[in-house]
Amino acid sequence: MTAPSTFGLSSEARNLHWLLTNLVEEVPGIQSVAVVSSDGLLLLSSDPGRNDEARQSRSGRPTGPRGSSADLATIVSGIGSLTIGAAKLIDFGGVKHTMIAMEEGSLFVMSISDGSLLGVHGSADCDMSVVAYHMALFVGRAGHVLTPELRSELRKSLEEPESAGSTR
């Protein structure tokens, strides 16, 4: 993973970027991670190269399949909405996490706070319990700092084009 540029971000935003980078680099089998706001917008991504494509999709220009974190954010938002609706229908309380095992990979969605979600796409050979454990650690560390102000800052950092001096 290429570390995203955190120049100009608050210390809380830089800490969240660090936590996300650490999650991806420390846990075997994680392919892509996305943090999504309650309204479905990508806040943080393990794939900073896709941030430009996320910006383009917001500007209305069709870019075709984007893959990785941009699509993961869309999927996570949809699964989050579906499971929240299902939990309300069966009246079992709030959704803590969702795990989907597929033939060639796994998808994990975990609530962070105020409707924000953490989504992880794992390889077929990832240890689901290890991934879930590390996601819970991330949520525990990030949940209390993911304030409305920080969510706004993270959204703006994705919406603003990177400066000409940054490198990838």
C-alpha positions as CSV (number, residue, x, y, z in Angstrom):
1,M,0.0,0.0,0.0
2,T,1.2,3.5,-0.8
3,A,0.8,5.8,2.1
4,P,-1.6,8.6,1.3
5,S,-0.5,12.2,1.6
6,T,-1.7,13.5,5.0
7,F,-0.1,17.0,4.5
8,G,-2.4,19.7,5.9
9,L,-4.7,17.3,7.8
10,S,-5.4,17.5,11.5
11,S,-3.7,15.2,13.9
12,E,-6.9,13.2,14.3
13,A,-7.2,12.7,10.5
14,R,-3.5,11.7,10.3
15,N,-4.0,9.2,13.2
16,L,-7.0,7.6,11.3
17,H,-4.9,7.3,8.2
18,W,-2.1,5.7,10.3
19,L,-4.6,3.3,11.9
20,L,-6.0,2.3,8.5
21,T,-2.5,1.8,7.0
22,N,-1.5,-0.3,10.0
23,L,-4.7,-2.4,9.7
24,V,-3.9,-3.2,6.0
25,E,-0.2,-3.8,6.5
26,E,-0.4,-5.9,9.7
27,V,-3.3,-8.2,8.9
28,P,-2.6,-10.9,6.3
29,G,-5.2,-11.3,3.6
30,I,-6.7,-7.8,3.6
31,Q,-7.0,-6.5,0.1
32,S,-9.0,-3.3,0.5
33,V,-10.4,-1.2,3.3
34,A,-12.9,1.6,3.2
35,V,-14.4,3.8,5.9
36,V,-17.8,5.1,4.9
37,S,-20.0,7.8,6.4
38,S,-23.6,7.3,7.3
39,D,-24.7,8.8,4.0
40,G,-22.6,6.4,2.0
41,L,-19.6,8.7,1.2
42,L,-16.1,7.4,1.2
43,L,-14.1,9.0,4.0
44,L,-11.0,6.9,4.1
45,S,-9.5,4.4,1.8
46,S,-6.6,1.9,1.8
47,D,-6.2,2.6,-1.9
48,P,-5.3,6.3,-2.2
49,G,-4.8,5.9,-6.0
50,R,-8.6,5.5,-6.3
51,N,-9.3,8.8,-4.6
52,D,-9.1,10.7,-8.0
53,E,-11.6,8.2,-9.4
54,A,-14.0,8.8,-6.5
55,R,-13.7,12.5,-7.1
56,Q,-14.5,12.0,-10.8
57,S,-17.5,9.9,-10.1
58,R,-18.9,12.8,-7.9
59,S,-18.3,15.3,-10.7
60,G,-20.7,13.3,-13.0
61,R,-18.1,12.1,-15.5
62,P,-18.6,8.3,-16.1
63,T,-15.4,6.4,-15.4
64,G,-16.6,2.8,-15.7
65,P,-15.9,0.2,-13.1
66,R,-13.5,1.6,-10.5
67,G,-12.8,-1.4,-8.4
68,S,-11.1,-1.5,-5.0
69,S,-12.0,1.0,-2.3
70,A,-14.4,3.2,-4.3
71,D,-16.6,0.2,-5.2
72,L,-16.1,-1.2,-1.7
73,A,-17.5,2.0,-0.2
74,T,-20.7,1.6,-2.3
75,I,-21.0,-2.1,-1.3
76,V,-20.4,-1.4,2.4
77,S,-23.0,1.4,2.4
78,G,-25.6,-0.9,0.7
79,I,-24.9,-3.9,3.0
80,G,-25.0,-1.5,6.0
81,S,-28.4,-0.2,5.0
82,L,-29.8,-3.7,4.3
83,T,-28.7,-5.2,7.6
84,I,-29.9,-2.2,9.6
85,G,-33.3,-2.5,7.9
86,A,-33.3,-6.3,8.6
87,A,-32.4,-5.8,12.3
88,K,-35.3,-3.3,12.6
89,L,-37.7,-5.8,11.0
90,I,-36.8,-8.7,13.3
91,D,-36.3,-6.4,16.3
92,F,-33.0,-7.8,17.6
93,G,-31.2,-4.5,18.3
94,G,-28.5,-2.8,16.3
95,V,-26.1,-4.4,13.9
96,K,-22.6,-4.8,15.2
97,H,-20.9,-6.6,12.2
98,T,-21.7,-8.5,9.0
99,M,-19.4,-11.2,7.5
100,I,-19.9,-12.6,4.0
101,A,-17.8,-15.6,2.9
102,M,-17.6,-16.1,-0.8
103,E,-15.6,-18.6,-2.9
104,E,-12.8,-16.3,-3.7
105,G,-12.9,-13.8,-0.8
106,S,-14.7,-12.4,2.2
107,L,-16.4,-9.1,3.0
108,F,-16.6,-7.7,6.4
109,V,-18.7,-4.7,7.5
110,M,-18.5,-3.3,11.1
111,S,-20.3,-0.3,12.6
112,I,-18.0,2.5,13.8
113,S,-20.1,5.3,15.2
114,D,-23.0,7.5,14.2
115,G,-23.8,5.3,11.2
116,S,-20.2,5.2,9.9
117,L,-19.0,1.8,8.7
118,L,-15.7,0.0,8.3
119,G,-15.6,-2.3,5.3
120,V,-12.9,-4.8,4.6
121,H,-12.4,-7.0,1.5
122,G,-10.3,-10.0,2.4
123,S,-8.7,-12.8,0.2
124,A,-10.1,-16.3,0.2
125,D,-7.4,-17.5,2.5
126,C,-7.6,-14.8,5.1
127,D,-8.4,-15.9,8.7
128,M,-11.8,-14.4,9.2
129,S,-11.5,-14.3,13.0
130,V,-8.1,-12.4,12.8
131,V,-9.6,-9.9,10.4
132,A,-12.7,-9.4,12.6
133,Y,-10.5,-9.0,15.7
134,H,-8.3,-6.3,14.1
135,M,-11.4,-4.5,12.7
136,A,-12.8,-4.4,16.2
137,L,-9.5,-2.9,17.4
138,F,-9.7,-0.3,14.6
139,V,-13.3,0.6,15.5
140,G,-12.4,0.8,19.2
141,R,-9.6,3.3,18.5
142,A,-11.3,5.3,15.7
143,G,-14.9,5.4,17.0
144,H,-14.4,8.1,19.6
145,V,-12.5,10.4,17.3
146,L,-14.7,10.1,14.2
147,T,-16.7,13.3,15.0
148,P,-18.8,15.2,12.6
149,E,-16.0,17.7,12.2
150,L,-13.5,15.0,11.4
151,R,-15.9,13.3,8.9
152,S,-16.3,16.7,7.2
153,E,-12.5,17.1,7.0
154,L,-12.0,13.7,5.6
155,R,-14.7,14.2,2.9
156,K,-13.1,17.5,1.9
157,S,-9.7,15.9,1.7
158,L,-11.2,13.5,-0.9
159,E,-13.1,16.2,-2.8
160,E,-10.1,18.5,-3.2
161,P,-7.6,17.6,-5.9
162,E,-4.2,16.7,-4.5
163,S,-1.7,19.5,-4.8
164,A,0.7,19.5,-7.8
165,G,3.7,18.8,-5.5
166,S,2.4,15.6,-4.0
167,T,3.7,12.2,-5.3
168,R,2.1,8.8,-5.5
